[in-house]
Amino acid sequence: MKKVLIANRGEIASRVIRTCKRLGIETVAVYSEADAEMPFVKEADAAFLIGPPPIQQSYLQGEKIIELALREAVDAIHPGYGILSENSEFVKRVEAAGITFIGPDAETIQKMGDKIIARQTMQQASVPVVPGTDEGIVSLEEAQKIAREIGYPVMLKASAGGGGVGMIRCESEQALSQQFESVKNRAKMYFGSDAVFLEKFITNARHIEVQIFGDAHGNIVHLFERNCSVQRRNQKVIEEAPSPNLSKEAKNKLYAAAVNAAQAVNYKNAGTVEFIVDENEHVYFLEMNTRLQVEHPITEEVTGFDLVEWQLEVAKGNELPVKNQADIHLQGHAIEFRLYAEDPKTFMPSPGGIQAFNFVDEADVRVDYGYRENNKVTPFYDPLIAKIIVHANTREEAIEKSKKYLASFEIEGLKTNHSLFAEILNEDAFVKGNYTTAIIENWLKKLEGAK
Amino acid sequence: MTQLKSTMAGSVFKINVNVGDQVESGQVVLILESMKMEIPVEAEASGEVAEINANEGDFVNEGDVLVTLK
């Protein structure tokens, strides 16, 4: 593998380019008219304009990207996360063109991308799933009947959804009736399928996921867990590895379930198995993400491995760099903060120009950025500006170090959620480590109450 | 005449009203999409839709007029 095209943008494109450079692999970037000035375009050995700003006309132009890859004679395509990374049709077309897709095979992506089929596959492999429906729900009457059986609150979800999009929590039959058609319509519009299903909404839950890795030789390992319970709008803001306040038994249960899940689909390359963990440490499968996650750096920090390098090795057909589970060790604690261009309290997106962006280099702090000073964060793509990843020997040290580092971190010119980080780091539930996915909601309620 | 203006740059995802419709203050008149998020735009006052100044799929900038009420 001598030349790789990165079919993505922003921080993840820069991240992949970094490892390729270290390994002496040539890189090709693609970019839209809105992204010409971004760091990843300059960092790649070659960069090609593929279209106007809207994602459908640029980064989602699979055929155009494959044509370019052939013309540039690249050996492989790295899809990053989002965009085309979980599009099984794209994977098939890449492979039909004789190019290596850096990720699992099309069949696995398709299976896990359909949340209903993913649930069925996991149940067959004896992986516990959240109580809910095993078939798509067609009518509101059927939804009401099932919801009565599993009990409110319930989550109404699009089968083809993901990333926190296409799901809504319903507290009552009335709410379910109001939301049913709109979730179906939205699912159709966003994901091309109006299949929906119901899951029990687990209260006081934590969102904990396990990084897994497989190769073409049948080896599968896990790289421990990440606690991603600090969320707004069902999307992650702060993640940490390992998870605080989780018993050894629960951790082992999670690892075993994740490896089982991966074996059930003969998993190759990087994947993440997401679970809901309730207050009694019951573990339920939520979904499997068949790609590198946004929050993969915290796993890199606590294991010492470069996951993009692992992805390239597996894509080449080689064995996992470390295939014995016993040789994979945890080293300290890591926390990631996602810096978004958004209002720190309403979480409304807030595109704009970055006038100042200053941070210092520090040992054990890593800043994976997609933008620099004078770049514009445009409304066309997701609001992630950068990720700040802090590593230390213990969780307490990681929190203290994060507070200090974030206080010296400057970004100006647009609204960001920077101020939220210190707030959450000082929240009692976060300090104790027993926080749930309601932590931000609870913090906001407290602010309202204090007025 | 009241003009309902866009509070941020984005594209028009869905228009919920037609010319001639009566809308109430607080009613979601259209939905914008920005940074992969849906942003509902509510009428600031009650009135009749006199003109719809954008089409679904259009890209609008902050301050652009979306709907005119009378």
Chai-1 contact restraints between the chains, C-beta under 6 A:
chainA,res_idxA,chainB,res_idxB,connection_type,confidence,min_distance_angstrom,max_distance_angstrom,comment,restraint_id
A,P349,B,S34,contact,1.0,0.0,6.0,A-B,restraint_1
A,P349,B,M35,contact,1.0,0.0,6.0,A-B,restraint_2
A,P349,B,M37,contact,1.0,0.0,6.0,A-B,restraint_3
A,P351,B,A9,contact,1.0,0.0,6.0,A-B,restraint_4
A,P379,B,A9,contact,1.0,0.0,6.0,A-B,restraint_5
A,P379,B,G10,contact,1.0,0.0,6.0,A-B,restraint_6
A,P379,B,S34,contact,1.0,0.0,6.0,A-B,restraint_7
A,P379,B,M35,contact,1.0,0.0,6.0,A-B,restraint_8
A,D382,B,M35,contact,1.0,0.0,6.0,A-B,restraint_9
A,D382,B,K36,contact,1.0,0.0,6.0,A-B,restraint_10
A,P383,B,M35,contact,1.0,0.0,6.0,A-B,restraint_11
